[in-house]
Amino acid sequence: MTTVPSRRRPTIDDVAEAAGVSRGTVSRVLNGGRWVSQDAKAAVDAAIRKTGYRVNPHARSLATNRTGSVAFLLTEDHQLLFEDPNFSMLLTGAAQALAERQLSLVLIMAGSAAEQERALAYIEAGHVDGVLLVSAHSGQRLISDIVDSKVPAIACGIPLGFQKRLGYVAADDLEGAREMVAHLRSLGRERIATVAGPADTPGGVTRLEGYRLELGEAFDERLVRHGDYGRASGEAAMRELLAADPTIDAVFVANDRMAAGAIDALHAAGKRVPEDVAVGGFDDSSIALGTEPALTTMRQPFERISAEMVRLLLQVIEGERPAAITLPTELVVRDSA
């Protein structure tokens, strides 16, 4: 019986030869592409496809003392991953950005104190190379524990109280809120209320501040309510606002889910949107297209936020100082305002 010789597994040297570059250049591309020109990177990527080269994760882990994986740490209750489209967009974007670098994403849900303790123990045990920290609340011990542990980490949104110790990528909540309120005023609306997010979250704090700054002397504390970013809380807050001041003719709501709830409350009260009360949201999630009428909102660049979080985290893993990036939002005008 004859045996068919197995095809030799392509090596990094094969990739270097096919790309016309050095072995070191291939290695740098495989480890994140630092100090590599775009032309060289394109040549290496093409050579990898041509040769069918695959990284040996076990060998790379032994050589670099790294796991080749990054934690996506969501400090919210489990159901919010499915109820809030923002989190799924961030998760998808981060997974894609890591996959492009042949790295894996580990999802860790840690809404309760006990879950956060287990998450910290897992992270500190060295099972991941770094952490993408999502939806952290000020006052959570987990943030300070991660910072103190020296594990590389990047936050999504401004890490309140830790801005100088933890890198982050954030949408420009302040200017986004100001632009939405300015848009509502440009429609001739004068009694503009707001449903702000939780006061222990960066969006809750900063979007409320943008609302206050844009209104200036017209700011009225009686027209402010807070929600928990859920649809039901937006509906309840809108009912309270209408009871406090039936002359409200516009409302800026700090996220699309609460804005959908506010529209529910307005319809229940017999108010027309936008004829009687104009409604503006924040996020431009899939929810914005499902309201009746469709929601005017501020678009967050979720895909870019995810990509930048991964890029900054890999820099920290490589030993660079943490950096912070603020990305612009975009007004998307639909029928609600």
N, C-alpha and C positions, 0 to 999 in steps of 0.2 A: 504494500500500500504506500502510495506516495503522499507526502505532506506538502501542503502549500505554505510557503514561507509567509509569515505575517508581515504586514506593511509596517515599516519602521515609523515610530511616533516622531513627528516633526519636533525639532529642538529650537531653542532660541538662536542658535547659530544658523539654522536653515532660514529663519526669518530675517536675520541680519544680511545673509547673502542675497536673498530675494529682494530685499529693500535697498541694498547697496549702501548700508550704513554699518556702524560698529555695533558690536554686541552690547556695549554700554548704552548706546542710544535706544536700542530695543528695550533694555531693562528699564530705562527711565520712562519710556512710554507706558510700559506695563504697570508701572508704579505711580501713575498719575500724570505723566507728561510734563513734569517741571523741567525747565531748561532745555526744552526741545522745540525746534522751529516747527511751524505749521506744515511746511513741506515735508520735513523728516517724519513727522507724526503721520501724515497722510500716506507716505510711502510704507511705513511700518504697518499701519492698519490694513493697507492693501495686501502686504506680504503675509500678514496673519491669515487673511481670508484665503489667499492663494494656497498657502501651505497647509491650512487646516490646523495650525498650532493652537494648543490649549494650555492654559496655565495649570501647573500642578499645584493646587492650593496647599497641600500638606508640605511640599518642599518649600514653597514661599513662606509659609508660616514659620517653619524651622529656621529659615535663613534670616527672616526679618523680625522674629519674635512678635508677629502680628497674627490676628485671627482672620483678617480679610472680611470682616463684617462690622457693621455699624448699627447701633440701636436707634430706632425711632420711638422715643419715649413720650407717650401721650398720657398726660396726667388728668384724665377725665374718666367719667364712668364709661363702661364698655359700650353701651348702646349709642353713645354720641358719635362713635366712629361711623355708624351707619345712618344716624339721623342728621348729622351735620355734614353737608357735602364738602365744606372747606377742608376737613380733616382727610377725607378720602382723596381729594385733589393733591394735598400736600404729600400724602403717603405715596401715591402713584408717581408723582414727580420725583420724589427722593429715591424711590426704588429704581426708576429709569436712569437717573443721573449716576447712581452707584453701579448699576449694571454696565453702563458704558465704560466704567473703570474696572470691570470684572470684580466688583465687590458685592457682598450680600447685605440685605437689610433684615434686621431682627426687630419685629414689632413687639413692644412691651407696653401693655395697658396697666396703668397704675393710678386709679382714681382714689382709692382709699389709702389711709395711713399704712395699713398692713401691706398692701400691694407695693407701696412706695418703698417700704423697708426691704422687701424681697427684691425689688428692682435694683436698689442701690447695692445690695449684697452681690447680685449677679454681675452688675457692671464692675464693681470693685474687684471681683474675682478674676477679671481679665478676659471675660468671654467675648468682649467687643473692643474694637480699637478706639471708639469714640461714640458720642451721643448727640443726636438731634433732638433737642428738648422742645416739645410742642405743647402749647396751652398751659404754661406754668402760671400759677397764681402767686402774687406777692404774699409773703408770710409763710409759704410752704417751706418746711425744713429741707425738703428734697433738693431745692435749688442750692442752698448753702452747703449741703452735704456733697453735692456733685462738684461745686466749686472747690471746696476744701480737699476733695479727694484727688485733685489735679488730673482727673480723667479728661481728655480733650472733649469739649462740648461747644455747641453753638445753639443758641435759642432762636425760636421763631417768635418774633416780636420783641420789644424792649423788655429785658428781664428787670423788672422794677426793683430797685435797691441794689442791683448787681451790674449796672451798666458799665462800670469801670473794671470789672473782673471777669466778665463773660461776654464773648462775642455774640453777635446776633444779626439777623436779617429781618427787617421790618418794612411793612408798607407805610407810606407817609400818612398816618392816621390824622394828624393835625391839619395838614393842608387839604386832605381829602374831605374832612368834615367841613372845613371852611368853604370849600368849593361847592359842596352840596347846599349848605345854608345860603350862600350867595346866589345859587341857582334858584332856590325857592323864593328868595327876595326879589329876584329879577322877574318873577311871575306876578309880582304885586302882592305877595302874601306878607302879612304884618304880624299876625299872632302865630309865631312858629314855635311849636313845642318840640321836645326831644324825648325819646326813650333811649337812655344810655345803657351801656353794658355794665357788668359787675365792676365795682370800684376796686377790686383786687386784680384786675387784668389790664394790660397795657392799652388795649383797644377801648375798654370802658373808661379809662382815665383820659386818654389823649383825644379821643373823638369828642368827648364832652367838653374838653378844653377848647377844641377847635370851634365847636358850636358857640361857646361863650364868647370867644374872641371875635368871631365874625359878627355877632349881634351887638357887641359893644354895650352902649348905654341902654339898648333895647332888651338886654338880657333880663329875664324874669325867673327867679328860682322856682316860682310856683308852676312853671311850665316844664319842669324836669321830673322825670320818673326813671327808675332803674329796672332793668330786667336781667334775666340770667342767660340771655342769648337764645332761649327756647321760644317757640311760637306762642305757647300759652302765656308766657310772661309778657310778651308784646301785646297780646290781646287784653290782658288784665291792666297793664299800664295805660293803654289807650282809653279804656273805660274810665279809669281814674282821672285822666287828663280831661276828658269830655265833661265829666261830672264837676270838675273844678272850674272849667272855663269852656262853656259851649261855643264861644266865639273863635276858638282855634281854627285857623284856616290852612295850616300846614304842619307837618311833623317830620322831623329827621330822626330816623331810627338806626341804631348803631350796627345792625346786621340785617340780612335779608330775612332770616327766619322770624325775627321779632317783627319786622315790617309786614310780613304776611299775616301775622297775628293782629297787628294794628289795623290792617285793611279789613279783617274779619270783624273786628269790633266796630269799625266805622259803618260797615254795611248793616250790622245788627242794630245800630243806632239810627239807621235811616239816612246816613250821610253818603253823599255821592263822592266818588274819587275819580278824578281830581277836582270836580266842579266845586264841591263844598270844602274838602280838605285834600290838599296835595300831600303825597307821601313819597319820601326819599329813603332809600336803604343804603347798605354798605356791604360789598363783597362781589356782587355780580355772580352769584352761585346759580345753580340750575333752578333754584326756588324762584328767582327773579322773573323767569319766563312762565312760571306756573300760577302766578297770582292773577286776579281779575280786578282791575286792569293790570297789564304787565308793568313790572316795577322799574322805576327810575332809580339808579343806584350808582355807587362808586365801585369801579372794577379794581380788585386786587390782582396783581400779576402772580398768581399762585405758582405757575410753572417755573417762572424765573426765581421766585422766592425759594422753592425747593432746590433748584440747581445751584443757587448762590450759597445756600446753607451747606450743601455737600462740598462745594468748592472751598469754602472757608474752613469747614471742619477738617478736610484733608490737609490744609495748610497747617492747622494747629497740630494735627497728628505728626506732621513732618518737623515740628519744633518751632514754627513761626508764632509770633504774638497774635492773640485773638484780634479780629477786626470786626467792624460793624458797618452795615450797609443799610441805607434807607432808600426804598424804591418808590417811584411816583405811582399814584392811583389815577384812574381815568373816569370822568363823568360819562355815564351811559344813560341817555335820555330815552325813556319809553313813555307809556301813557299815563302813569300814575302821578306825574309832576312835570 
